[in-house]
Amino acid sequence: MAEQEIIDLLTQIRDLQRQHVENYHHAIEQQKKAIRLQKRAMLIAPLLVLAFVVLFLILYQLTNR
């Protein structure tokens, strides 16, 4: 294998490793974003359930007067 072919191959390997690291960092950021959204949903969901229960109780009381 000629010296230039080895250099080209090593350059390709380096470039692929850099691309892999960039993709890895992007994936980590997307996972962090997904976790933030899930945490927000875990806070909002109980409040929505409570609001619907209260609304149901109010409507039930109004219809049974």
Secondary structure, DSSP 8 states (H G I E B T S, - for coil): --HHHHHHHHHHHHHHHHHHHHHHHHHHHHHHHHHHHHHHHHHHHHHHHHHHHHHHHHHHHHHT-
